[in-house]
């Protein structure tokens, strides 16, 4: 059996290459789902190995009893045929990771994590503008109070109170400031700034293995903090005309590269096809190398 050591080494190498390609492609398509990806890779690789081993066993078998029970030549040919059908079909998934690798520069360019750095400045601008607009709205109502009290009342002023309108206005402005920048705001801004710095370093150290999961993490992180800032802006003062804070960050273009198949027949896929076919041939080396028994040729 020593003559089969080298073919078996080639078979193992081919199986490992197929497994690695399927696993990495699965990570990209599932956006970092490790267990789903490894399950798919193991399942397909084992299936291919079973076909290759069965073909080898049927070809090299010299036991009359087995050959009387099983039509070995038929099973051998069928196993090889099924091996190539399953193998070539698996290449549709296998070579996806190579296309992603070739577009790693484009992914880094489109994964513009720096866009998140403008989240806090934009919120600050939103809060300041909203406070200024509300101040103008209150000042205008006070200026034209002689025309009628209904506008003051709509804004929550107490016209029968001994407290002056200017004093009430100052309290309202201060309350709005506390709403837009609550006591948790400082801690939140510090956390956002720290997280952005962390994710910038992750993106700059791009890895095809960790990128899919990191992109999902970054997007979930960005949405969480956007929702936090949006929640501050939901509350409106009485009579205040203001929209909620909006900040949209998207990594949809990057996800399309990781999960898409638009370039399925482009030159970016040829490297994957070539490596995959070579790996499949390696997996069949024991079968090709195996000698058919002289009694059954």
Number of C-alpha atoms within 10 A of each C-alpha: 4 6 10 14 11 13 20 18 15 20 24 17 16 25 24 16 21 28 21 18 24 29 24 27 28 28 26 27 21 17 21 22 14 16 12 13 20 17 14 14 24 16 11 18 22 13 15 25 19 14 23 26 20 19 28 23 18 22 22 18 16 15 11 11 8 12 14 9 8 12 11 19 14 11 17 22 14 14 21 20 15 17 23 18 12 16 22 16 11 19 21 18 20 27 25 28 26 21 22 22 16 13 15 19 12 14 22 16 13 15 21 15 24 12 12 22 14 11 22 18 11 14 19 14 12 18 20 14 13 22 19 13 15 21 18 12 15 25 15 13 22 18 9 12 15 8 10 10 15 13 17 19 14 13 17 17 22 15 15 7 9 7 11 12 19 12 10 17 19 13 12 21 18 12 14 21 15 13 19 24 16 13 10 8 16 11 9 16 15 10 12 19 14 11 15 19 13 11 19 17 11 17 20 12 11 15 13 17 17 17 22 23 18 18 22 15 15 21 16 12 16 22 16 12 17 20 15 13 23 17 14 18 22 14 15 15 16 12 15 17 11 16 12 15 18 15 18 10 15 17 16 13 13 20 20 13 20 27 19 15 14 9 12 15 10 9 10 18 21 15 13 21 18 12 19 25 17 14 21 25 17 22 29 27 21 24 25 15 15 18 13 16 12 8 8 13 7
